[in-house]
Amino acid sequence: MKELPPEALEQVAAYFQVLAEPTRLRILNLLRQGEHNVGELAQACGYTAANISRHLSLMTKQGIVAREGRGTSVYYRLTDESVDALCDLVCGNIARRLEQASETNSAFRARL
């Protein structure tokens, strides 16, 4: 990470805080597949529309998603392409760690 002023580091921290919540990660994963309205996201996640709206508001403020009104519905889509790359990088890393742990556990059980 480059030398950043404290104000910029606060913005970076706020960005990661938005990503550090499982419900928002579920929403982002759905939005990676295409745009959705609040009702569709609420149904897919199993949460209320009000809860989903609150999460989407935070993600919109950070510039991760954008909203577009169409008739009586508002649709959301990813706007920050780096989120895709970041999620793939982190998810790939976690998958490798879980696989290694599973292999270690299997090897340990085989010795018993």
C-alpha positions as CSV (number, residue, x, y, z in Angstrom):
1,M,0.0,0.0,0.0
2,K,1.3,3.4,-0.9
3,E,1.9,6.2,1.6
4,L,-1.6,7.6,2.1
5,P,-2.7,10.5,4.3
6,P,-4.8,9.7,7.3
7,E,-8.0,10.9,5.6
8,A,-7.4,8.5,2.7
9,L,-6.7,5.6,5.1
10,E,-10.0,6.3,6.8
11,Q,-11.8,6.1,3.5
12,V,-10.0,2.8,2.8
13,A,-11.1,1.5,6.2
14,A,-14.7,2.5,5.6
15,Y,-14.7,0.7,2.2
16,F,-13.5,-2.5,3.8
17,Q,-16.0,-2.1,6.6
18,V,-18.8,-2.2,4.1
19,L,-17.3,-5.4,2.7
20,A,-16.9,-6.9,6.2
21,E,-20.5,-7.9,6.6
22,P,-21.9,-11.3,5.4
23,T,-25.2,-10.0,4.3
24,R,-23.6,-7.3,2.1
25,L,-21.3,-10.0,0.7
26,R,-24.3,-12.1,-0.2
27,I,-25.9,-9.0,-1.9
28,L,-22.7,-8.3,-3.8
29,N,-22.5,-11.9,-5.0
30,L,-26.0,-11.6,-6.4
31,L,-25.2,-8.3,-8.0
32,R,-22.1,-9.9,-9.7
33,Q,-24.7,-11.9,-11.7
34,G,-26.6,-8.8,-12.8
35,E,-28.7,-6.0,-11.6
36,H,-31.6,-6.6,-9.2
37,N,-34.2,-4.6,-7.3
38,V,-34.6,-4.6,-3.5
39,G,-37.5,-7.1,-3.6
40,E,-35.5,-9.6,-5.6
41,L,-32.4,-9.3,-3.4
42,A,-34.6,-9.6,-0.2
43,Q,-36.2,-12.7,-1.5
44,A,-32.9,-14.3,-2.6
45,C,-31.2,-13.4,0.8
46,G,-34.1,-14.2,3.0
47,Y,-34.2,-10.8,4.6
48,T,-36.7,-7.9,4.7
49,A,-36.6,-5.3,2.0
50,A,-35.9,-2.7,4.7
51,N,-32.8,-4.6,5.8
52,I,-31.6,-5.0,2.3
53,S,-32.2,-1.3,1.6
54,R,-30.1,-0.3,4.5
55,H,-27.2,-2.4,3.3
56,L,-27.6,-1.1,-0.3
57,S,-27.5,2.5,1.0
58,L,-24.1,1.9,2.7
59,M,-22.7,0.3,-0.5
60,T,-24.1,3.1,-2.6
61,K,-22.4,5.7,-0.4
62,Q,-19.1,3.9,-0.8
63,G,-19.5,3.8,-4.6
64,I,-19.6,0.0,-4.7
65,V,-23.1,-0.1,-6.2
66,A,-25.3,2.3,-8.2
67,R,-29.0,2.6,-8.2
68,E,-31.3,3.4,-11.0
69,G,-35.0,4.1,-10.8
70,R,-37.3,2.5,-13.4
71,G,-41.0,3.1,-12.9
72,T,-41.8,2.1,-9.4
73,S,-38.7,0.0,-8.9
74,V,-35.1,0.8,-8.1
75,Y,-32.5,-1.5,-9.6
76,Y,-29.0,-1.9,-8.2
77,R,-25.8,-2.9,-10.0
78,L,-22.1,-3.1,-9.2
79,T,-20.2,-0.1,-10.2
80,D,-16.8,-0.8,-8.8
81,E,-15.2,-3.5,-10.9
82,S,-12.4,-3.9,-8.4
83,V,-14.9,-5.5,-6.1
84,D,-15.1,-8.5,-8.5
85,A,-11.3,-8.9,-8.5
86,L,-11.0,-8.4,-4.8
87,C,-13.7,-11.0,-4.0
88,D,-12.2,-13.5,-6.4
89,L,-8.8,-12.9,-4.8
90,V,-10.0,-13.3,-1.3
91,C,-12.4,-16.2,-2.0
92,G,-9.6,-18.0,-3.9
93,N,-7.2,-17.5,-1.0
94,I,-9.8,-18.8,1.6
95,A,-10.7,-21.8,-0.6
96,R,-7.0,-22.7,-0.8
97,R,-6.6,-22.4,3.0
98,L,-9.7,-24.5,3.6
99,E,-8.4,-27.1,1.1
100,Q,-5.0,-27.2,2.8
101,A,-6.7,-27.6,6.2
102,S,-8.8,-30.4,4.9
103,E,-5.8,-32.2,3.5
104,T,-4.0,-31.8,6.8
105,N,-7.0,-33.1,8.8
106,S,-7.3,-36.1,6.4
107,A,-3.6,-36.9,6.7
108,F,-3.9,-36.7,10.5
109,R,-6.9,-39.0,10.6
110,A,-5.1,-41.4,8.3
111,R,-2.3,-41.7,10.9
112,L,-4.7,-42.6,13.7
